[in-house]
């Protein structure tokens, strides 16, 4: 006995509504990702040729200074006295001598950089380096 086949796999044309909904959700998520500010401290470091700058093989601690002159250590905004205490604690916890890396915005005056270096010396950190951004070199080798 032969049964008639009247069942079709796709009874209606291809439905685009679910795909359109997913597309619009993706557009919304991408726009929110672009418009929302990224967390973290935004610094404009000075540019320098990194191949000619000294580095260190010692353990390091980093202090950041934003364009307003605020001090940051371990993702916390600190005063100079609090920074000195944190640096002393880092020196006490370290077995080797530490190197301070100052990540300062390029608009920070030299006197404030020296003030942070002197705070580190008072805490027991005698080596200091300034963080820079590497220069962008074109394909011809000219900066």
JOLINQUI-V204655 format. One record per residue. RES is the residue in one small letter. PSI is psi in degrees with one decimal (999 if undefined). Layout:
RES/PSI + RES/PSI
//
This chain:
x/136.7 + x/127.2 + x/140.6 + x/140.7 + x/108.1 + x/9.1 + x/127.2 + x/147.7 + x/-47.6 + x/109.0 + x/-25.0 + x/168.1 + x/161.8 + x/127.1 + x/120.5 + x/-7.7 + x/-47.0 + x/-37.6 + x/-37.8 + x/-39.2 + x/-44.4 + x/-40.9 + x/-46.2 + x/-33.7 + x/-41.4 + x/-40.1 + x/-42.8 + x/-44.4 + x/-40.6 + x/-41.1 + x/-39.5 + x/-36.9 + x/-33.3 + x/-37.8 + x/-28.6 + x/139.5 + x/145.0 + x/140.4 + x/156.1 + x/172.7 + x/126.5 + x/111.3 + x/146.2 + x/90.0 + x/148.6 + x/151.5 + x/142.8 + x/158.2 + x/107.1 + x/-19.9 + x/-17.4 + x/-0.5 + x/146.9 + x/153.6 + x/-166.3 + x/152.2 + x/5.6 + x/163.6 + x/147.7 + x/155.8 + x/145.0 + x/137.7 + x/132.1 + x/144.3 + x/118.7 + x/-179.0 + x/-18.1 + x/-4.8 + x/9.3 + x/143.4 + x/138.4 + x/135.3 + x/128.9 + x/45.6 + x/26.9 + x/138.9 + x/129.4 + x/160.1 + x/173.6 + x/-39.0 + x/-42.5 + x/-37.9 + x/-42.4 + x/-42.2 + x/-43.0 + x/-39.3 + x/-38.7 + x/-40.0 + x/-38.9 + x/-38.8 + x/-40.4 + x/-34.3 + x/-19.4 + x/144.6 + x/-26.7 + x/167.4 + x/142.1 + x/158.0 + x/131.1 + x/129.6 + x/118.2 + x/117.2 + x/90.1 + x/142.8 + x/147.9 + x/-9.1 + x/-0.8 + x/132.4 + x/153.1 + x/-35.8 + x/-37.4 + x/-34.9 + x/-42.0 + x/-34.6 + x/-41.2 + x/-39.0 + x/-39.0 + x/-35.8 + x/-41.9 + x/-39.4 + x/-39.4 + x/-28.3 + x/-12.9 + x/11.3 + x/113.6 + x/-14.0 + x/131.9 + x/135.7 + x/148.3 + x/130.4 + x/138.8 + x/164.9 + x/137.7 + x/148.8 + x/145.4 + x/125.2 + x/130.5 + x/176.9 + x/-24.9 + x/-6.9 + x/0.6 + x/134.2 + x/999
//
